[in-house]
Amino acid sequence: MTTKQVHVLVFKDPESEQWAVECLEYGVASQGDSLEHALEMIKEAVQLHLEDRDEKDLDYYQPVEGTPEIHTITIDAPSLLHR
């Protein structure tokens, strides 16, 4: 088995106090009660995601070059989203 580095986006939800985390390369998400727990959970989730794939499905990998940045943008959205 080989190792691979991936990028994860992590943030703490202020309402639930849960840490949300998403793997950018594979689009897998998880959460945890602490930052450390969330990182453990996403590692496990990505590894399980990859175990469930056969070789032809493993080419779903979106490489992230460089350092990811977070930006806030404004979009036009249906009024249902403004609750």
Gaussian input, Z-matrix of N, CA and C with variables (Angstrom, degrees):
# hf/3-21g

backbone

0 1
 N
 C     1     B1
 C     2     B2     1     A1
 N     3     B3     2     A2     1     D1
 C     4     B4     3     A3     2     D2
 C     5     B5     4     A4     3     D3
 N     6     B6     5     A5     4     D4
 C     7     B7     6     A6     5     D5
 C     8     B8     7     A7     6     D6
 N     9     B9     8     A8     7     D7
 C    10    B10     9     A9     8     D8
 C    11    B11    10    A10     9     D9
 N    12    B12    11    A11    10    D10
 C    13    B13    12    A12    11    D11
 C    14    B14    13    A13    12    D12
 N    15    B15    14    A14    13    D13
 C    16    B16    15    A15    14    D14
 C    17    B17    16    A16    15    D15
 N    18    B18    17    A17    16    D16
 C    19    B19    18    A18    17    D17
 C    20    B20    19    A19    18    D18
 N    21    B21    20    A20    19    D19
 C    22    B22    21    A21    20    D20
 C    23    B23    22    A22    21    D21
 N    24    B24    23    A23    22    D22
 C    25    B25    24    A24    23    D23
 C    26    B26    25    A25    24    D24
 N    27    B27    26    A26    25    D25
 C    28    B28    27    A27    26    D26
 C    29    B29    28    A28    27    D27
 N    30    B30    29    A29    28    D28
 C    31    B31    30    A30    29    D29
 C    32    B32    31    A31    30    D30
 N    33    B33    32    A32    31    D31
 C    34    B34    33    A33    32    D32
 C    35    B35    34    A34    33    D33
 N    36    B36    35    A35    34    D34
 C    37    B37    36    A36    35    D35
 C    38    B38    37    A37    36    D36
 N    39    B39    38    A38    37    D37
 C    40    B40    39    A39    38    D38
 C    41    B41    40    A40    39    D39
 N    42    B42    41    A41    40    D40
 C    43    B43    42    A42    41    D41
 C    44    B44    43    A43    42    D42
 N    45    B45    44    A44    43    D43
 C    46    B46    45    A45    44    D44
 C    47    B47    46    A46    45    D45
 N    48    B48    47    A47    46    D46
 C    49    B49    48    A48    47    D47
 C    50    B50    49    A49    48    D48
 N    51    B51    50    A50    49    D49
 C    52    B52    51    A51    50    D50
 C    53    B53    52    A52    51    D51
 N    54    B54    53    A53    52    D52
 C    55    B55    54    A54    53    D53
 C    56    B56    55    A55    54    D54
 N    57    B57    56    A56    55    D55
 C    58    B58    57    A57    56    D56
 C    59    B59    58    A58    57    D57
 N    60    B60    59    A59    58    D58
 C    61    B61    60    A60    59    D59
 C    62    B62    61    A61    60    D60
 N    63    B63    62    A62    61    D61
 C    64    B64    63    A63    62    D62
 C    65    B65    64    A64    63    D63
 N    66    B66    65    A65    64    D64
 C    67    B67    66    A66    65    D65
 C    68    B68    67    A67    66    D66
 N    69    B69    68    A68    67    D67
 C    70    B70    69    A69    68    D68
 C    71    B71    70    A70    69    D69
 N    72    B72    71    A71    70    D70
 C    73    B73    72    A72    71    D71
 C    74    B74    73    A73    72    D72
 N    75    B75    74    A74    73    D73
 C    76    B76    75    A75    74    D74
 C    77    B77    76    A76    75    D75
 N    78    B78    77    A77    76    D76
 C    79    B79    78    A78    77    D77
 C    80    B80    79    A79    78    D78
 N    81    B81    80    A80    79    D79
 C    82    B82    81    A81    80    D80
 C    83    B83    82    A82    81    D81
 N    84    B84    83    A83    82    D82
 C    85    B85    84    A84    83    D83
 C    86    B86    85    A85    84    D84
 N    87    B87    86    A86    85    D85
 C    88    B88    87    A87    86    D86
 C    89    B89    88    A88    87    D87
 N    90    B90    89    A89    88    D88
 C    91    B91    90    A90    89    D89
 C    92    B92    91    A91    90    D90
 N    93    B93    92    A92    91    D91
 C    94    B94    93    A93    92    D92
 C    95    B95    94    A94    93    D93
 N    96    B96    95    A95    94    D94
 C    97    B97    96    A96    95    D95
 C    98    B98    97    A97    96    D96
 N    99    B99    98    A98    97    D97
 C   100   B100    99    A99    98    D98
 C   101   B101   100   A100    99    D99
 N   102   B102   101   A101   100   D100
 C   103   B103   102   A102   101   D101
 C   104   B104   103   A103   102   D102
 N   105   B105   104   A104   103   D103
 C   106   B106   105   A105   104   D104
 C   107   B107   106   A106   105   D105
 N   108   B108   107   A107   106   D106
 C   109   B109   108   A108   107   D107
 C   110   B110   109   A109   108   D108
 N   111   B111   110   A110   109   D109
 C   112   B112   111   A111   110   D110
 C   113   B113   112   A112   111   D111
 N   114   B114   113   A113   112   D112
 C   115   B115   114   A114   113   D113
 C   116   B116   115   A115   114   D114
 N   117   B117   116   A116   115   D115
 C   118   B118   117   A117   116   D116
 C   119   B119   118   A118   117   D117
 N   120   B120   119   A119   118   D118
 C   121   B121   120   A120   119   D119
 C   122   B122   121   A121   120   D120
 N   123   B123   122   A122   121   D121
 C   124   B124   123   A123   122   D122
 C   125   B125   124   A124   123   D123
 N   126   B126   125   A125   124   D124
 C   127   B127   126   A126   125   D125
 C   128   B128   127   A127   126   D126
 N   129   B129   128   A128   127   D127
 C   130   B130   129   A129   128   D128
 C   131   B131   130   A130   129   D129
 N   132   B132   131   A131   130   D130
 C   133   B133   132   A132   131   D131
 C   134   B134   133   A133   132   D132
 N   135   B135   134   A134   133   D133
 C   136   B136   135   A135   134   D134
 C   137   B137   136   A136   135   D135
 N   138   B138   137   A137   136   D136
 C   139   B139   138   A138   137   D137
 C   140   B140   139   A139   138   D138
 N   141   B141   140   A140   139   D139
 C   142   B142   141   A141   140   D140
 C   143   B143   142   A142   141   D141
 N   144   B144   143   A143   142   D142
 C   145   B145   144   A144   143   D143
 C   146   B146   145   A145   144   D144
 N   147   B147   146   A146   145   D145
 C   148   B148   147   A147   146   D146
 C   149   B149   148   A148   147   D147
 N   150   B150   149   A149   148   D148
 C   151   B151   150   A150   149   D149
 C   152   B152   151   A151   150   D150
 N   153   B153   152   A152   151   D151
 C   154   B154   153   A153   152   D152
 C   155   B155   154   A154   153   D153
 N   156   B156   155   A155   154   D154
 C   157   B157   156   A156   155   D155
 C   158   B158   157   A157   156   D156
 N   159   B159   158   A158   157   D157
 C   160   B160   159   A159   158   D158
 C   161   B161   160   A160   159   D159
 N   162   B162   161   A161   160   D160
 C   163   B163   162   A162   161   D161
 C   164   B164   163   A163   162   D162
 N   165   B165   164   A164   163   D163
 C   166   B166   165   A165   164   D164
 C   167   B167   166   A166   165   D165
 N   168   B168   167   A167   166   D166
 C   169   B169   168   A168   167   D167
 C   170   B170   169   A169   168   D168
 N   171   B171   170   A170   169   D169
 C   172   B172   171   A171   170   D170
 C   173   B173   172   A172   171   D171
 N   174   B174   173   A173   172   D172
 C   175   B175   174   A174   173   D173
 C   176   B176   175   A175   174   D174
 N   177   B177   176   A176   175   D175
 C   178   B178   177   A177   176   D176
 C   179   B179   178   A178   177   D177
 N   180   B180   179   A179   178   D178
 C   181   B181   180   A180   179   D179
 C   182   B182   181   A181   180   D180
 N   183   B183   182   A182   181   D181
 C   184   B184   183   A183   182   D182
 C   185   B185   184   A184   183   D183
 N   186   B186   185   A185   184   D184
 C   187   B187   186   A186   185   D185
 C   188   B188   187   A187   186   D186
 N   189   B189   188   A188   187   D187
 C   190   B190   189   A189   188   D188
 C   191   B191   190   A190   189   D189
 N   192   B192   191   A191   190   D190
 C   193   B193   192   A192   191   D191
 C   194   B194   193   A193   192   D192
 N   195   B195   194   A194   193   D193
 C   196   B196   195   A195   194   D194
 C   197   B197   196   A196   195   D195
 N   198   B198   197   A197   196   D196
 C   199   B199   198   A198   197   D197
 C   200   B200   199   A199   198   D198
 N   201   B201   200   A200   199   D199
 C   202   B202   201   A201   200   D200
 C   203   B203   202   A202   201   D201
 N   204   B204   203   A203   202   D202
 C   205   B205   204   A204   203   D203
 C   206   B206   205   A205   204   D204
 N   207   B207   206   A206   205   D205
 C   208   B208   207   A207   206   D206
 C   209   B209   208   A208   207   D207
 N   210   B210   209   A209   208   D208
 C   211   B211   210   A210   209   D209
 C   212   B212   211   A211   210   D210
 N   213   B213   212   A212   211   D211
 C   214   B214   213   A213   212   D212
 C   215   B215   214   A214   213   D213
 N   216   B216   215   A215   214   D214
 C   217   B217   216   A216   215   D215
 C   218   B218   217   A217   216   D216
 N   219   B219   218   A218   217   D217
 C   220   B220   219   A219   218   D218
 C   221   B221   220   A220   219   D219
 N   222   B222   221   A221   220   D220
 C   223   B223   222   A222   221   D221
 C   224   B224   223   A223   222   D222
 N   225   B225   224   A224   223   D223
 C   226   B226   225   A225   224   D224
 C   227   B227   226   A226   225   D225
 N   228   B228   227   A227   226   D226
 C   229   B229   228   A228   227   D227
 C   230   B230   229   A229   228   D228
 N   231   B231   230   A230   229   D229
 C   232   B232   231   A231   230   D230
 C   233   B233   232   A232   231   D231
 N   234   B234   233   A233   232   D232
 C   235   B235   234   A234   233   D233
 C   236   B236   235   A235   234   D234
 N   237   B237   236   A236   235   D235
 C   238   B238   237   A237   236   D236
 C   239   B239   238   A238   237   D237
 N   240   B240   239   A239   238   D238
 C   241   B241   240   A240   239   D239
 C   242   B242   241   A241   240   D240
 N   243   B243   242   A242   241   D241
 C   244   B244   243   A243   242   D242
 C   245   B245   244   A244   243   D243
 N   246   B246   245   A245   244   D244
 C   247   B247   246   A246   245   D245
 C   248   B248   247   A247   246   D246

   B1=1.4460
   B2=1.5292
   B3=1.3224
   B4=1.4645
   B5=1.5280
   B6=1.2982
   B7=1.4621
   B8=1.5164
   B9=1.3137
   B10=1.4578
   B11=1.5216
   B12=1.3059
   B13=1.4578
   B14=1.5213
   B15=1.3284
   B16=1.4537
   B17=1.5243
   B18=1.3091
   B19=1.4611
   B20=1.5241
   B21=1.3248
   B22=1.4619
   B23=1.5194
   B24=1.3182
   B25=1.4541
   B26=1.5198
   B27=1.3258
   B28=1.4655
   B29=1.5272
   B30=1.3194
   B31=1.4585
   B32=1.5151
   B33=1.3170
   B34=1.4670
   B35=1.5233
   B36=1.3250
   B37=1.4536
   B38=1.5255
   B39=1.3356
   B40=1.4630
   B41=1.5277
   B42=1.3184
   B43=1.4619
   B44=1.5255
   B45=1.3355
   B46=1.4667
   B47=1.5234
   B48=1.3496
   B49=1.4662
   B50=1.5303
   B51=1.3388
   B52=1.4590
   B53=1.5288
   B54=1.3133
   B55=1.4551
   B56=1.5133
   B57=1.3265
   B58=1.4589
   B59=1.5187
   B60=1.3257
   B61=1.4663
   B62=1.5222
   B63=1.3472
   B64=1.4619
   B65=1.5192
   B66=1.3112
   B67=1.4620
   B68=1.5261
   B69=1.3268
   B70=1.4562
   B71=1.5253
   B72=1.3030
   B73=1.4553
   B74=1.5296
   B75=1.3260
   B76=1.4546
   B77=1.5222
   B78=1.3272
   B79=1.4530
   B80=1.5224
   B81=1.3282
   B82=1.4617
   B83=1.5268
   B84=1.3321
   B85=1.4579
   B86=1.5196
   B87=1.3284
   B88=1.4580
   B89=1.5210
   B90=1.3223
   B91=1.4627
   B92=1.5100
   B93=1.3322
   B94=1.4528
   B95=1.5132
   B96=1.3270
   B97=1.4703
   B98=1.5280
   B99=1.3280
   B100=1.4669
   B101=1.5166
   B102=1.3190
   B103=1.4648
   B104=1.5191
   B105=1.3225
   B106=1.4692
   B107=1.5227
   B108=1.3316
   B109=1.4676
   B110=1.5275
   B111=1.3358
   B112=1.4643
   B113=1.5227
   B114=1.3382
   B115=1.4638
   B116=1.5176
   B117=1.3267
   B118=1.4609
   B119=1.5278
   B120=1.3323
   B121=1.4618
   B122=1.5287
   B123=1.3477
   B124=1.4618
   B125=1.5186
   B126=1.3102
   B127=1.4664
   B128=1.5291
   B129=1.3201
   B130=1.4675
   B131=1.5343
   B132=1.3297
   B133=1.4655
   B134=1.5224
   B135=1.3381
   B136=1.4644
   B137=1.5230
   B138=1.3175
   B139=1.4644
   B140=1.5291
   B141=1.3345
   B142=1.4697
   B143=1.5228
   B144=1.3152
   B145=1.4660
   B146=1.5339
   B147=1.3171
   B148=1.4578
   B149=1.5299
   B150=1.3241
   B151=1.4630
   B152=1.5180
   B153=1.3263
   B154=1.4623
   B155=1.5263
   B156=1.2944
   B157=1.4634
   B158=1.5199
   B159=1.3245
   B160=1.4574
   B161=1.5239
   B162=1.3247
   B163=1.4767
   B164=1.5127
   B165=1.3303
   B166=1.4661
   B167=1.5231
   B168=1.3356
   B169=1.4586
   B170=1.5259
   B171=1.3213
   B172=1.4577
   B173=1.5214
   B174=1.3409
   B175=1.4604
   B176=1.5324
   B177=1.3460
   B178=1.4602
   B179=1.5226
   B180=1.2870
   B181=1.4609
   B182=1.5095
   B183=1.3156
   B184=1.4513
   B185=1.5269
   B186=1.3161
   B187=1.4631
   B188=1.5297
   B189=1.3139
   B190=1.4534
   B191=1.5223
   B192=1.3158
   B193=1.4551
   B194=1.5269
   B195=1.2939
   B196=1.4592
   B197=1.5182
   B198=1.3236
   B199=1.4558
   B200=1.5197
   B201=1.3425
   B202=1.4668
   B203=1.5294
   B204=1.3210
   B205=1.4613
   B206=1.5192
   B207=1.3196
   B208=1.4574
   B209=1.5206
   B210=1.3190
   B211=1.4568
   B212=1.5220
   B213=1.3067
   B214=1.4531
   B215=1.5203
   B216=1.3301
   B217=1.4540
   B218=1.5324
   B219=1.3217
   B220=1.4529
   B221=1.5223
   B222=1.3371
   B223=1.4630
   B224=1.5217
   B225=1.3357
   B226=1.4561
   B227=1.5208
   B228=1.3369
   B229=1.4591
   B230=1.5131
   B231=1.3390
   B232=1.4691
   B233=1.5300
   B234=1.3117
   B235=1.4609
   B236=1.5169
   B237=1.3242
   B238=1.4599
   B239=1.5147
   B240=1.3253
   B241=1.4593
   B242=1.5206
   B243=1.2954
   B244=1.4677
   B245=1.5173
   B246=1.2733
   B247=1.4787
   B248=1.4948
   A1=108.55
   A2=115.68
   A3=120.77
   A4=109.80
   A5=115.58
   A6=120.35
   A7=108.95
   A8=116.45
   A9=122.00
   A10=107.60
   A11=116.75
   A12=120.20
   A13=108.97
   A14=115.70
   A15=121.74
   A16=108.59
   A17=116.07
   A18=122.16
   A19=108.50
   A20=116.52
   A21=120.61
   A22=109.76
   A23=114.74
   A24=123.22
   A25=106.47
   A26=117.34
   A27=121.59
   A28=109.32
   A29=116.31
   A30=119.92
   A31=109.68
   A32=115.14
   A33=121.19
   A34=108.90
   A35=115.67
   A36=120.91
   A37=108.78
   A38=118.46
   A39=120.28
   A40=113.85
   A41=118.17
   A42=120.22
   A43=112.47
   A44=116.45
   A45=119.65
   A46=113.18
   A47=116.59
   A48=121.54
   A49=112.31
   A50=117.39
   A51=121.64
   A52=109.56
   A53=115.79
   A54=122.10
   A55=107.57
   A56=117.43
   A57=123.10
   A58=108.02
   A59=115.92
   A60=120.09
   A61=109.01
   A62=115.75
   A63=121.22
   A64=109.47
   A65=116.17
   A66=122.11
   A67=107.78
   A68=116.71
   A69=121.20
   A70=112.64
   A71=118.11
   A72=120.71
   A73=113.44
   A74=117.24
   A75=120.46
   A76=114.12
   A77=119.16
   A78=121.18
   A79=113.95
   A80=117.23
   A81=122.68
   A82=107.90
   A83=116.61
   A84=120.98
   A85=110.71
   A86=115.53
   A87=122.15
   A88=107.95
   A89=116.50
   A90=120.96
   A91=109.59
   A92=115.88
   A93=120.86
   A94=111.15
   A95=115.25
   A96=121.38
   A97=112.68
   A98=116.95
   A99=122.91
   A100=107.44
   A101=116.53
   A102=120.10
   A103=110.19
   A104=116.92
   A105=120.67
   A106=111.16
   A107=116.24
   A108=120.94
   A109=110.73
   A110=116.98
   A111=120.79
   A112=111.31
   A113=117.38
   A114=120.58
   A115=111.38
   A116=117.56
   A117=120.75
   A118=110.50
   A119=115.68
   A120=120.39
   A121=112.13
   A122=118.10
   A123=119.15
   A124=110.44
   A125=117.48
   A126=120.06
   A127=109.51
   A128=115.67
   A129=120.19
   A130=111.20
   A131=116.90
   A132=120.78
   A133=111.95
   A134=117.71
   A135=120.51
   A136=110.01
   A137=117.33
   A138=120.09
   A139=110.85
   A140=117.68
   A141=120.41
   A142=110.92
   A143=116.81
   A144=121.53
   A145=110.26
   A146=116.14
   A147=120.12
   A148=111.96
   A149=117.75
   A150=121.17
   A151=111.48
   A152=117.10
   A153=121.78
   A154=113.05
   A155=118.96
   A156=122.63
   A157=110.81
   A158=115.43
   A159=117.29
   A160=107.56
   A161=116.97
   A162=120.28
   A163=113.60
   A164=118.66
   A165=119.93
   A166=112.32
   A167=117.64
   A168=121.22
   A169=112.74
   A170=118.08
   A171=120.56
   A172=113.51
   A173=117.11
   A174=117.95
   A175=111.55
   A176=118.02
   A177=119.79
   A178=107.81
   A179=114.76
   A180=122.16
   A181=106.66
   A182=117.46
   A183=122.36
   A184=108.45
   A185=117.93
   A186=118.95
   A187=111.95
   A188=115.08
   A189=122.02
   A190=106.57
   A191=116.14
   A192=121.50
   A193=108.85
   A194=117.28
   A195=120.29
   A196=112.40
   A197=115.40
   A198=121.78
   A199=109.54
   A200=117.82
   A201=119.54
   A202=111.26
   A203=116.29
   A204=122.81
   A205=108.33
   A206=116.12
   A207=121.81
   A208=108.30
   A209=116.42
   A210=122.65
   A211=108.42
   A212=116.71
   A213=122.01
   A214=107.92
   A215=115.80
   A216=120.66
   A217=108.49
   A218=116.51
   A219=122.43
   A220=108.34
   A221=115.90
   A222=120.56
   A223=109.10
   A224=116.93
   A225=121.87
   A226=106.31
   A227=116.32
   A228=120.83
   A229=110.08
   A230=117.14
   A231=119.88
   A232=110.70
   A233=117.13
   A234=121.24
   A235=112.82
   A236=119.13
   A237=121.90
   A238=112.59
   A239=117.28
   A240=121.29
   A241=112.62
   A242=118.54
   A243=121.81
   A244=112.28
   A245=117.68
   A246=121.06
   A247=110.12
   D1=142.22
   D2=179.12
   D3=-106.90
   D4=169.85
   D5=176.02
   D6=-111.66
   D7=157.54
   D8=179.43
   D9=-147.95
   D10=138.03
   D11=175.55
   D12=-90.54
   D13=138.90
   D14=175.32
   D15=-130.06
   D16=165.01
   D17=178.90
   D18=-102.84
   D19=138.63
   D20=175.95
   D21=-126.06
   D22=143.71
   D23=175.13
   D24=-100.21
   D25=128.19
   D26=-176.57
   D27=-129.04
   D28=136.31
   D29=172.16
   D30=-151.43
   D31=153.67
   D32=179.59
   D33=-98.30
   D34=124.43
   D35=177.83
   D36=-76.60
   D37=119.58
   D38=-174.81
   D39=-67.05
   D40=-27.05
   D41=-178.90
   D42=-78.71
   D43=-45.97
   D44=-175.22
   D45=-93.91
   D46=-13.00
   D47=-175.75
   D48=66.11
   D49=11.03
   D50=177.51
   D51=-87.71
   D52=148.51
   D53=174.38
   D54=-94.52
   D55=122.60
   D56=177.65
   D57=-99.92
   D58=143.36
   D59=-177.32
   D60=-145.03
   D61=140.18
   D62=178.85
   D63=-135.23
   D64=134.46
   D65=174.64
   D66=-82.69
   D67=119.60
   D68=-176.02
   D69=-68.86
   D70=-36.06
   D71=-176.51
   D72=-71.04
   D73=-35.95
   D74=-174.27
   D75=-113.22
   D76=-4.28
   D77=178.74
   D78=66.49
   D79=29.50
   D80=179.45
   D81=-100.41
   D82=138.58
   D83=-178.83
   D84=-125.02
   D85=156.43
   D86=176.52
   D87=-157.60
   D88=-173.53
   D89=177.41
   D90=-154.87
   D91=167.77
   D92=179.02
   D93=-157.26
   D94=167.43
   D95=-178.98
   D96=-77.82
   D97=-18.15
   D98=178.17
   D99=-143.03
   D100=169.32
   D101=177.20
   D102=-58.70
   D103=-47.06
   D104=-178.97
   D105=-61.25
   D106=-42.88
   D107=179.43
   D108=-63.95
   D109=-42.62
   D110=178.94
   D111=-61.93
   D112=-40.38
   D113=178.76
   D114=-67.27
   D115=-38.26
   D116=175.09
   D117=-62.78
   D118=-43.42
   D119=-177.30
   D120=-66.43
   D121=-39.75
   D122=179.99
   D123=-70.26
   D124=-35.68
   D125=177.12
   D126=-60.47
   D127=-47.41
   D128=178.83
   D129=-63.55
   D130=-42.27
   D131=-178.63
   D132=-63.70
   D133=-42.61
   D134=179.51
   D135=-67.28
   D136=-43.09
   D137=179.50
   D138=-61.99
   D139=-42.26
   D140=177.17
   D141=-65.91
   D142=-38.89
   D143=177.25
   D144=-57.93
   D145=-44.05
   D146=-178.22
   D147=-72.69
   D148=-33.71
   D149=177.91
   D150=-63.71
   D151=-32.77
   D152=-176.59
   D153=-79.63
   D154=-3.29
   D155=-176.72
   D156=-100.48
   D157=146.08
   D158=169.90
   D159=-92.34
   D160=175.17
   D161=-171.00
   D162=-57.77
   D163=-39.43
   D164=-178.16
   D165=-68.14
   D166=-25.94
   D167=178.20
   D168=-83.71
   D169=-14.88
   D170=-176.53
   D171=-74.58
   D172=-7.96
   D173=179.26
   D174=-78.77
   D175=0.06
   D176=172.35
   D177=-78.95
   D178=91.95
   D179=-179.10
   D180=-148.75
   D181=117.40
   D182=179.65
   D183=-101.20
   D184=98.29
   D185=-177.40
   D186=-62.89
   D187=143.64
   D188=176.38
   D189=-112.28
   D190=112.02
   D191=179.76
   D192=-90.35
   D193=141.40
   D194=176.77
   D195=75.08
   D196=-155.54
   D197=-177.54
   D198=-106.12
   D199=120.40
   D200=178.08
   D201=-62.75
   D202=147.51
   D203=176.80
   D204=-124.67
   D205=150.83
   D206=176.62
   D207=-106.63
   D208=130.55
   D209=177.30
   D210=-132.01
   D211=146.20
   D212=174.03
   D213=-100.78
   D214=129.54
   D215=178.69
   D216=-124.85
   D217=161.41
   D218=176.74
   D219=-107.97
   D220=132.05
   D221=179.64
   D222=-123.66
   D223=159.93
   D224=169.70
   D225=-84.81
   D226=124.42
   D227=-176.20
   D228=-133.87
   D229=152.85
   D230=177.06
   D231=-56.91
   D232=149.42
   D233=-177.24
   D234=-60.09
   D235=-22.00
   D236=177.74
   D237=-60.96
   D238=-24.81
   D239=-178.87
   D240=-82.61
   D241=-4.10
   D242=-175.49
   D243=-101.35
   D244=40.01
   D245=-179.34
   D246=-90.45

